């Protein structure tokens, strides 16, 4: 056990922390809470991922040292809401013990 904890501080067992992964997970907890809070106040929310971080930073004048994990649009619906398109059938994305092995529900 002493070998496991004898490395440099913050690297137990030789595993260095991944700050970007930690920041993402912590942000998503707050992000979800923000969505729930906004929706209880009657606002609609739309989470956004898959953006080009450098371009977001440039447009919003966000400092380079800041990690942009996700963005959340909050507003009120104008007009009529569109019909819910649904989700894929579970058989398309939910598997049993291995990828592609169907599961019975």
N, C-alpha and C positions, 0 to 999 in steps of 0.2 A: 504494500500500500504506500509506503514512503516514496517509492519510485514514481508512482502515479501523481502524487501531489508535490513532488520536488522540483518541478519545472518552474519557469518564470511565472510571475503573478499573472493571472488571467488565462493561463494555458494549461489547465489540469489535463494530465494524460497526453500532453503534446498537442492538444486541440485548441487552436486559437479561435476566439469568438469571431463570428461574422457579423459586424455591426449592421451592414445593410439588411441582412435577414432579420436581425433582432428589431431594427427600426420598422421594417415592414410589418412584422407581427404586432408590435405595440401600437402602431398607427392604425391598423385595421380594427383593433378593439375599440379605439376612440371613434373611428370612422363609422362603425356599426351603430354605436351609441348616438352619434350625431344624426344618422339617418332615422333612427327610431324617434328621437326627440323632435326632429323637424316634421315627421309625418304625424305625430300626435298633435302638433300645432296646426295641422291642415296643409302643410307644404308637401310637394312632391319632390322626390330626390332621384338623382341619376348618377351612380358611381361611374367613374371613368378610369380605365387603365389602358395600357398599350399605347401610350403617347411617347413622343420623343422628348425626353427630359430636358435636354439642352435648349430646345426650342421653347418649351414651357417656361424655363428659367429666364430666357431672353425676353419673351413677351411680357411676363409678369414682374420682371426685374428682381428675381429671386437670387440671393447671393450664391456663389459657387459652392460654398461650404454646406449648403442646405440640400438634403436628399428629398426629392419629390417622389413620394411613394404612390399616391393616388390623388385624384381630384373628385370633388363632389359638387354637382350642380344642385342647387336648391331653389325652388320657385313654385309658382302656382300655375296649374294647368289652365291654358286658354282654350276654349272650345270644348268639343266633345272628346272623351277618352277613346283611344282605339281599342278594338277588341283584343283580348288576350290571345296571343298566338299559340300558347301552350309550350310544352317542353318535349324534347325527344322521348321516345319510348324508353323505359329503363333498360330494356335488352340492348340498346345501342351503346350505353355507357356504364352500366352496372354489371360487374362480373363476379363470379364465384372465386375460387382459389387462385386462378390464373387469368391473365388478360385474354379476353375473347371467349372464355368459358361461361356459358349462360347460367343464370341463376333463376330458380323458381321462386315466385312471390306468393 
